[in-house]
Amino acid sequence: MNLLEELRGLDPRDPGRWPLPVLAGVVGATFLVLSLLGIWFFVWSDSGQRPELQRRQAEEQKLRQEFRAKHAKAVNLDVYKQQLGDITRSFGALLRQLPGKTEVPSLLVDISQTGLAAGLQEKLFQPQPEQKKDFYAELPIKIRLTGSYHQFGEFVSGIAALPRIVTLHDIDIKPDNKDAYDQLSLELTAKTYRYLDEDEIAAGEADKKKDIVQRPRPAG
């Protein structure tokens, strides 16, 4: 009797009478199926540790990205230091172009003299109240001059050549005399800047904190 005929002759209701090799095979197959089901349930199923594994994998990816970012910064640290040094030097050079409080009057004279040196007639030269920013103050000056296009060009070139920073805004050119085509009126706002000393900066910070403390809180 071959194996197939033996399997056909087995009584499923009386496994105790099965041949030992067949019984061992059935037990082994049952154990293998139960082991696979246990691995799926406890390791890969949603009710087991699969969510934990996915969380750990996400954390690993996040740590890898942080490592790559920090590694790139570490590799370029010398470049960053050089760039910071360049920015510091550039800022220092710009700061030196800002006059101090005691130098402002002479700068205003220089601006006025620049217009006169270009041959322009000064009709208005009116400094406005200064506007304080973070570390500097802005000083606007209302100016009205009369002259020719050529003289206006000389004035603008002279302002650009000043050792201090002066910017020109709200420029308006119109005829000053209808009988003289080259006689024009130039109105503008010149802005110069000065740096604030340490006491002024400290006072400004104190005012900001005071405003925050006194600012009314929204109801509710």
PAZAPA-4460 file (N, C-alpha, C; in steps of 0.05 Angstrom, whole numbers, plus 32768, in hexadecimal, padded with zeros to 4 digits):
% residues 220
    n_x    n_y    n_z   ca_x   ca_y   ca_z    c_x    c_y    c_z   seq   type   mol
   8011   7FE8   8000   8000   8000   8000   8012   8019   8000     1      M     A
   800C   802A   7FEE   801D   8042   7FEC   8012   8057   7FFF     2      N     A
   8020   806F   8000   801A   8084   8014   7FFF   8090   800E     3      L     A
   7FF8   8094   7FF5   7FDE   80A0   7FEE   7FC7   808F   7FF8     4      L     A
   7FCA   8074   7FF4   7FB5   8062   7FFE   7FB3   8062   801C     5      E     A
   7FCA   8065   802A   7FCA   8066   8047   7FBB   807F   8051     6      E     A
   7FC0   8096   8043   7FB3   80AF   804B   7F95   80AD   8047     7      L     A
   7F8D   80A0   8031   7F70   809E   802C   7F63   808C   8041     8      R     A
   7F72   8079   804C   7F66   8066   805F   7F66   8070   807C     9      G     A
   7F70   8088   8080   7F71   8093   809C   7F55   809B   80A5    10      L     A
   7F4F   8097   80BE   7F36   809F   80C9   7F3A   80B9   80D8    11      D     A
   7F2F   80D0   80CD   7F34   80E9   80DA   7F28   80EB   80F6    12      P     A
   7F14   80D9   80FD   7F09   80DA   8117   7F19   80CA   812C    13      R     A
   7F2E   80BC   8122   7F3E   80AC   8135   7F5C   80AF   812E    14      D     A
   7F67   80C8   8133   7F83   80CD   812C   7F96   80BC   813C    15      P     A
   7F8D   80B0   8152   7F9F   80A0   8162   7FA8   8087   8154    16      G     A
   7F99   807F   813F   7FA1   8066   8130   7FB0   806D   8117    17      R     A
   7FB7   8087   8113   7FC7   808D   80FB   7FE3   8084   80FE    18      W     A
   7FF0   807E   80E8   800C   8076   80E9   801D   808D   80F4    19      P     A
   8032   8086   8102   8043   809B   810F   804F   80AF   80FC    20      L     A
   8059   80A8   80E4   8063   80BD   80D2   804E   80D1   80CA    21      P     A
   8035   80C7   80C4   8020   80D8   80BC   8018   80EB   80D3    22      V     A
   8015   80DF   80EB   800E   80EF   8102   8023   8105   8108    23      L     A
   803D   80FE   8105   8052   8111   8109   8051   8127   80F4    24      A     A
   804B   8120   80DC   8049   8134   80C7   8032   8148   80CC    25      G     A
   801B   813D   80D4   8004   814E   80DA   800A   8161   80F1    26      V     A
   8017   8156   8106   801E   8167   811D   8031   817D   8114    27      V     A
   8046   8176   8104   8059   818A   80FB   804C   819F   80EA    28      G     A
   803A   8197   80D8   802D   81AB   80C7   801B   81BD   80D8    29      A     A
   800D   81B2   80EB   7FFC   81C2   80FD   800D   81D6   810D    30      T     A
   8024   81CD   8117   8036   81DF   8126   8041   81F5   8114    31      F     A
   8047   81EF   80FB   8051   8203   80E8   803C   8219   80E3    32      L     A
   8023   8210   80DE   800D   8222   80D9   8008   8234   80F1    33      V     A
   8008   8228   8109   8003   8238   8121   801A   824C   8126    34      L     A
   8033   8244   811F   804A   8256   8123   8048   826E   8110    35      S     A
   8040   8269   80F7   803D   827F   80E4   8027   8292   80EC    36      L     A
   8011   8286   80F6   7FFB   8297   8100   8004   82A8   8118    37      L     A
   8014   829C   812A   801D   82AB   8141   8030   82C1   8139    38      G     A
   8042   82BC   8126   8054   82D1   811D   8044   82E8   8110    39      I     A
   8031   82E2   8100   8020   82F7   80F4   8011   8307   8109    40      W     A
   8006   82F9   811C   7FF5   8307   8130   8006   8319   8143    41      F     A
   801C   830E   814D   802B   831C   8161   8040   8330   8155    42      F     A
   8049   832C   813C   805E   833C   8131   8053   834F   811B    43      V     A
   8043   8345   8109   803B   8355   80F2   801F   8360   80F2    44      W     A
   800D   8355   8102   7FF1   835E   8102   7FEF   8379   8110    45      S     A
   7FDA   8387   810A   7FD5   83A1   8116   7FD0   839F   8134    46      D     A
   7FC7   8388   813D   7FC3   8385   815A   7FDD   837D   8168    47      S     A
   7FF2   8378   8159   800B   8371   8165   801F   8388   8165    48      G     A
   8038   8383   815C   804D   8397   815E   8054   83A4   8144    49      Q     A
   8044   83A1   8130   8049   83AE   8116   8049   83CC   8118    50      R     A
   8034   83D8   8126   8035   83F6   8129   804E   83FF   8137    51      P     A
   8058   83F0   814B   8070   83F8   8159   8088   83F7   8146    52      E     A
   8089   83E3   8135   809F   83E1   8122   809E   83F8   810E    53      L     A
   8086   8400   8105   8083   8416   80F2   808C   8430   8100    54      Q     A
   8085   8433   811A   808D   844B   8128   80AC   844D   812A    55      R     A
   80B8   8436   8130   80D5   8435   8133   80E2   843B   8118    56      R     A
   80D7   8432   8102   80E2   8437   80E8   80E0   8455   80E1    57      Q     A
   80C9   8462   80E9   80C6   847F   80E4   80DA   848E   80F4    58      A     A
   80DF   8486   810D   80F3   8494   811E   810F   8491   8112    59      E     A
   8114   8479   8107   812E   8475   80FA   8133   8488   80E3    60      E     A
   811E   848B   80D2   8120   849D   80BB   8124   84BA   80C4    61      Q     A
   8116   84C2   80D9   8119   84DD   80E4   8135   84E2   80EE    62      K     A
   8140   84CE   80FD   815B   84D1   8108   816F   84D2   80F1    63      L     A
   816B   84C2   80DC   817D   84C3   80C6   817D   84DE   80B8    64      R     A
   8166   84EB   80B5   8164   8505   80A9   8172   851A   80BB    65      Q     A
   816E   8518   80D5   817B   852B   80E7   819A   8527   80E6    66      E     A
   81A2   850E   80E4   81BF   8509   80E3   81CB   8515   80C9    67      F     A
   81BD   8511   80B2   81C7   851C   8099   81C9   853B   809A    68      R     A
   81B4   8547   80A6   81B4   8565   80A8   81CB   856F   80B9    69      A     A
   81CF   8562   80D1   81E4   856B   80E3   81FF   8565   80D7    70      K     A
   8201   854F   80C9   821B   8548   80BC   8222   855D   80A7    71      H     A
   820E   8565   8097   8213   857A   8083   821C   8594   808F    72      A     A
   8210   859B   80A6   8218   85B4   80B4   8234   85B1   80BE    73      K     A
   823A   859A   80C9   8255   8596   80D5   826B   8597   80BF    74      A     A
   8264   858B   80A7   8277   858B   8091   827C   85A8   8087    75      V     A
   8267   85B9   8087   8269   85D4   807D   826E   85E8   8093    76      N     A
   8276   85E0   80AA   8279   85F2   80C1   828E   8608   80BA    77      L     A
   82A4   8601   80AE   82B8   8615   80A8   82AE   862A   8094    78      D     A
   829D   8620   8081   8292   8632   806D   827E   8645   807B    79      V     A
   826E   863B   808D   825B   864C   809C   826A   8661   80AC    80      Y     A
   8280   8659   80B9   8290   866C   80C9   829B   8682   80B7    81      K     A
   82A5   867A   80A0   82AF   868F   808D   8299   86A2   8084    82      Q     A
   8282   8697   807E   826C   86A8   8076   8263   86BB   808C    83      Q     A
   8263   86B0   80A5   825C   86C1   80BC   8270   86D8   80BF    84      L     A
   828A   86D1   80BB   829E   86E6   80BD   829B   86FB   80A7    85      G     A
   8294   86F2   808F   8290   8706   8079   8278   8718   807F    86      D     A
   8262   870C   808A   824B   871C   8090   8251   8730   80A6    87      I     A
   8260   8727   80BA   8267   8739   80D0   8278   8750   80C6    88      T     A
   828B   874B   80B5   829C   8760   80AA   828B   8774   8099    89      R     A
   8279   8768   8088   8268   877A   8078   8256   878B   8089    90      S     A
   824B   877F   809E   8239   878E   80B0   8249   87A4   80BE    91      F     A
   8262   879E   80C6   8272   87B2   80D3   8279   87C9   80C0    92      G     A
   827E   87C2   80A7   8284   87D7   8093   826B   87E9   808F    93      A     A
   8253   87DE   808E   823B   87EE   808B   8236   87FF   80A3    94      L     A
   823B   87F3   80BB   8236   8801   80D4   8248   881A   80D6    95      L     A
   8261   8817   80CB   8273   882E   80CC   826A   8845   80BA    96      R     A
   8258   883F   80A7   824D   8854   8096   8236   8863   80A4    97      Q     A
   822D   8859   80BB   8218   8867   80C9   8225   887A   80DD    98      L     A
   821E   8893   80DD   8229   88A6   80EF   821E   88A2   810C    99      P     A
   822D   88AC   811F   8223   88AD   813A   8212   88C6   813E   100      G     A
   8206   88C8   8156   81F5   88DF   815B   8203   88F9   8158   101      K     A
   821C   88FB   8160   822B   8914   815F   8234   891B   8142   102      T     A
   8233   8907   8130   823C   890C   8115   8226   8914   8102   103      E     A
   820D   8912   810B   81F6   8918   80FA   81F6   8935   80F0   104      V     A
   81FA   8949   8101   81F9   8964   80F7   820C   896A   80E0   105      P     A
   8225   895F   80E2   8238   8963   80CC   822F   8955   80B3   106      S     A
   8222   893E   80B6   8218   8930   809E   8202   8940   8090   107      L     A
   81F0   894C   80A0   81DB   895D   8095   81E8   8974   8085   108      L     A
   81FD   897F   8090   820B   8995   8082   8216   898B   8068   109      V     A
   8222   8972   8068   822D   8967   804F   8218   8963   803A   110      D     A
   8200   895A   8042   81EA   8956   802F   81E2   8971   8022   111      I     A
   81E0   8985   8033   81D8   89A0   8029   81EE   89AB   8017   112      S     A
   8207   89A8   801F   821D   89B3   800F   821F   89A4   7FF4   113      Q     A
   8217   898B   7FF3   8218   897C   7FDA   8206   8989   7FC5   114      T     A
   81EE   8991   7FCE   81DC   899F   7FBC   81E7   89BA   7FB2   115      G     A
   81F2   89C9   7FC5   81FD   89E3   7FBE   8215   89E0   7FAB   116      L     A
   8225   89CB   7FB0   823D   89C7   7F9F   8235   89C0   7F82   117      A     A
   821D   89B4   7F7F   8214   89AD   7F64   8207   89C5   7F56   118      A     A
   8206   89DC   7F64   81FA   89F4   7F58   81DC   89F6   7F5C   119      G     A
   81D0   89E6   7F6D   81B4   89E7   7F72   81AD   89FC   7F87   120      L     A
   8195   8A07   7F85   818B   8A19   7F99   817A   8A09   7FAD   121      Q     A
   8181   8A0C   7FC6   8173   89FD   7FDB   815A   8A0D   7FE5   122      E     A
   8143   8A03   7FDF   812A   8A10   7FE7   811F   8A05   8001   123      K     A
   8126   89EB   8007   811C   89DF   8020   8130   89CA   8029   124      L     A
   8137   89CB   8042   8148   89B6   804E   813D   89B3   806B   125      F     A
   812C   899E   806F   811D   899C   8088   8120   8980   8093   126      Q     A
   8132   897C   80A6   8134   8961   80B4   811A   895B   80C2   127      P     A
   8111   8942   80C0   80F9   8938   80CD   8101   8928   80E6   128      Q     A
   80ED   8923   80F7   80F3   8912   810F   80FE   88F7   8108   129      P     A
   8113   88EF   8116   8120   88D5   8110   810E   88BE   8118   130      E     A
   8111   88A8   810B   8101   8890   8110   8114   887A   8119   131      Q     A
   8112   8870   8132   8124   885C   813C   811B   8840   8134   132      K     A
   8130   8831   812B   812B   8815   8124   8139   8804   8139   133      K     A
   8141   87EB   8131   814D   87D9   8145   8168   87E3   8150   134      D     A
   817A   87E9   813E   8195   87F1   8147   819E   880B   8139   135      F     A
   818C   8818   812A   8193   8831   811D   817A   8843   811D   136      Y     A
   817F   885C   8116   8169   8870   8113   816A   887B   80F7   137      A     A
   8152   887F   80EC   814F   888A   80D1   8148   88A8   80D3   138      E     A
   8157   88B8   80C4   8153   88D5   80C6   814A   88DF   80AA   139      L     A
   8130   88E4   80A6   8127   88EF   808C   812B   890D   808B   140      P     A
   8130   8917   8073   8134   8934   806E   8125   893C   8056   141      I     A
   8112   894F   8059   8103   8959   8042   8115   896E   8034   142      K     A
   8119   896A   8019   812A   897C   800A   811C   8985   7FF1   143      I     A
   811E   899F   7FEB   8115   89AA   7FD1   812B   89BB   7FC5   144      R     A
   8133   89B4   7FAD   8149   89C2   7F9F   813F   89CB   7F83   145      L     A
   814B   89DF   7F79   8145   89E8   7F5E   815F   89E9   7F4E   146      T     A
   815D   89E2   7F34   8174   89E2   7F23   816E   89D3   7F09   147      G     A
   8183   89C9   7EFC   8180   89BA   7EE3   8183   899C   7EE7   148      S     A
   817C   898D   7ED2   8180   8970   7ED3   819D   8969   7ED9   149      Y     A
   81AF   8977   7ECB   81CB   8972   7ECF   81D4   8977   7EEC   150      H     A
   81CA   898C   7EF8   81D1   8991   7F14   81C5   897D   7F26   151      Q     A
   81AD   8973   7F20   81A1   895E   7F30   81B2   8945   7F2F   152      F     A
   81BC   893F   7F18   81CD   8927   7F15   81E6   892A   7F26   153      G     A
   81F2   8942   7F26   820A   8947   7F37   8203   8944   7F54   154      E     A
   81EC   894D   7F5C   81E3   894A   7F78   81E0   892D   7F81   155      F     A
   81D3   891E   7F70   81CF   8901   7F76   81EA   88F3   7F78   156      V     A
   81FD   88F9   7F65   8217   88EC   7F65   8226   88F4   7F7F   157      S     A
   8224   890E   7F86   8231   8917   7F9F   8226   890A   7FB8   158      G     A
   820C   8905   7FB9   8200   88F7   7FD0   820B   88DA   7FD1   159      I     A
   820C   88CD   7FB9   8216   88B2   7FB9   8233   88B0   7FC1   160      A     A
   8242   88C5   7FBE   825F   88C5   7FC5   8264   88CB   7FE2   161      A     A
   8250   88D3   7FF1   8254   88D9   800D   825D   88C0   801D   162      L     A
   826F   88C3   8031   8278   88AC   8040   8263   889F   8051   163      P     A
   824D   88AD   8056   8237   88A2   8065   8220   889A   8053   164      R     A
   820F   8888   805D   81F8   887E   804D   81E3   8893   804D   165      I     A
   81DB   889B   8034   81C4   88AE   8030   81B4   88A3   8019   166      V     A
   819B   889F   801D   8189   8895   8007   8175   88AB   8000   167      T     A
   816C   88AB   7FE7   8159   88BF   7FDD   813E   88B1   7FD7   168      L     A
   8129   88BE   7FE0   810E   88B2   7FDD   80FA   88C8   7FD4   169      H     A
   80E3   88BE   7FC9   80CD   88D0   7FC2   80D6   88E7   7FB0   170      D     A
   80E6   88E1   7F9B   80F1   88F5   7F8A   80DB   8900   7F77   171      I     A
   80D9   891A   7F75   80C5   8926   7F64   80D3   893E   7F56   172      D     A
   80D3   893D   7F3B   80DF   8953   7F2B   80C9   8960   7F1A   173      I     A
   80C8   8979   7F1B   80B4   8988   7F0B   80BF   89A3   7F04   174      K     A
   80B4   89B0   7EEF   80BD   89CA   7EE7   80BA   89DF   7EFE   175      P     A
   80CF   89EF   7F01   80CE   8A04   7F16   80C6   8A1F   7F0A   176      D     A
   80CC   8A22   7EF1   80C6   8A3C   7EE4   80BE   8A36   7EC7   177      N     A
   80A5   8A3D   7EC0   809B   8A36   7EA6   80AA   8A45   7E90   178      K     A
   80B7   8A5B   7E96   80C6   8A6A   7E82   80E2   8A5F   7E7D   179      D     A
   80EC   8A4E   7E90   8106   8A42   7E8C   8103   8A24   7E8C   180      A     A
   8106   8A17   7E74   8101   89FB   7E72   8114   89EA   7E82   181      Y     A
   812C   89F4   7E88   8140   89E4   7E96   8141   89EB   7EB4   182      D     A
   812F   89FC   7EBD   812E   8A02   7ED9   8119   89F0   7EE6   183      Q     A
   8123   89DD   7EF6   8112   89C9   7F02   8112   89CA   7F20   184      L     A
   80FE   89BE   7F2C   80FC   89BB   7F49   80FE   899E   7F51   185      S     A
   810F   8997   7F63   8113   897C   7F6C   810B   897A   7F8A   186      L     A
   80F7   896A   7F8F   80EE   8965   7FAA   80F3   8947   7FB1   187      E     A
   80FE   8942   7FC8   8104   8927   7FD0   8107   8925   7FEE   188      L     A
   8109   890C   7FF7   810F   8907   8013   8129   88F8   8014   189      T     A
   813D   8904   8020   8157   88F7   8025   8156   88EA   8040   190      A     A
   815F   88D1   8041   8160   88C3   805B   817C   88BB   8061   191      K     A
   8185   88C3   8078   819F   88B9   8082   819A   88AA   809C   192      T     A
   81AE   889D   80A6   81AA   888A   80BC   81C1   888E   80D0   193      Y     A
   81BB   8889   80E9   81D0   8889   80FD   81CB   8870   810F   194      R     A
   81E1   8866   811A   81DE   884F   812B   81D7   8858   8148   195      Y     A
   81C8   8848   8155   81C0   884E   8171   81D6   8845   8184   196      L     A
   81DB   8855   8199   81EE   884C   81AC   81E1   8837   81BF   197      D     A
   81F1   882B   81D0   81E8   8815   81E1   81D1   881E   81F3   198      E     A
   81D2   8836   81FE   81BD   8840   8210   81A2   8842   8200   199      D     A
   81A4   884C   81E7   818B   884F   81D8   817F   8834   81D1   200      E     A
   8191   8820   81CA   8187   8806   81C4   817A   87F9   81DC   201      I     A
   8187   87FC   81F4   817C   87F1   820C   8161   87FE   8213   202      A     A
   815F   8819   820F   8146   8827   8214   8130   881D   8201   203      A     A
   8137   8818   81E8   8123   880E   81D5   8119   87F2   81DC   204      G     A
   812B   87E1   81E5   8123   87C6   81EE   8110   87C8   8206   205      E     A
   8117   87DA   8218   8106   87DE   8230   80EA   87E7   8228   206      A     A
   80E9   87FA   8215   80CF   8804   820C   80BE   87ED   81FF   207      D     A
   80CB   87DC   81EF   80BD   87C5   81E3   80B1   87B3   81F8   208      K     A
   80C1   87AC   820C   80B7   879B   8222   80A0   87A8   8231   209      K     A
   80A3   87C2   8235   808E   87D0   8243   8074   87D0   8233   210      K     A
   8076   87D3   8218   805E   87D2   8207   8051   87B7   8208   211      D     A
   8061   87A1   8209   8056   8786   8209   8047   8782   8224   212      I     A
   8053   878B   823A   8046   8787   8254   802C   8796   8256   213      V     A
   802C   87AF   824B   8014   87C0   824E   7FFF   87BA   8238   214      Q     A
   8006   87AA   8225   7FF3   87A5   820F   7FDB   8795   821A   215      R     A
   7FC2   879F   8216   7FAB   8791   8221   7FA7   8776   8215   216      P     A
   7FA0   8763   8225   7F9B   8748   821C   7F7F   8746   8211   217      R     A
   7F7B   8735   81FB   7F60   8733   81F0   7F4D   8725   8203   218      P     A
   7F34   872E   8203   7F21   8723   8216   7F1A   8706   820F   219      A     A
   7F14   86F7   8223   7F0D   86DA   821F   7F25   86C9   821F   220      G     A
***
